[in-house]
Amino acid sequence: MKFQDVKLIIGLGNPGKEYEKTYHNAGFLAIDYFVKNSPISKPLKTDVYMNQSGEFVAKIARKNKIKPEEILIVHDDFDIEIGNYKISFSRGSAGHNGVESIIKSLKTKDFWRLRIGIRPQNSKQKAEKFVLKKISKKNLKILNRVFETAALLLI
């Protein structure tokens, strides 16, 4: 399966005002960027909390008869330094609760992921403490550049 075969793009995050513009919602921010700035057709955001993402993804995939390998999940990744991203296929969750939920619901890890780096340079912080912090203006500019680059890969 090739990356170009992706038919469904879903961004992960947490709903609610208190989670807006937090690092954990980088997937939502990426989808917002794609909708406003690129011709990517109908990217979606989950409407559930991160750890329930799997139910949402599985339901949408079934409804639209889309195979797991035709899905791209866009999410934050604390293992990657801010300003960077990785595209991966068929990998474990590496402790990301949203991705773990999707693996369990789809009963496979054979789906694409756009992993948006959020870890600050030289950070010794724990991911659990950091991901729910509001994104600084400086880091939001960095993330928007990442979204711009990633959008080019998806069109």
Summary of the structure (lengths in Angstrom):
residues: 155
radius of gyration: 14.3
end to end distance: 17.2
largest distance: 43.4
contacts: 497
relative contact order: 0.23
helix: 45%
strand: 21%
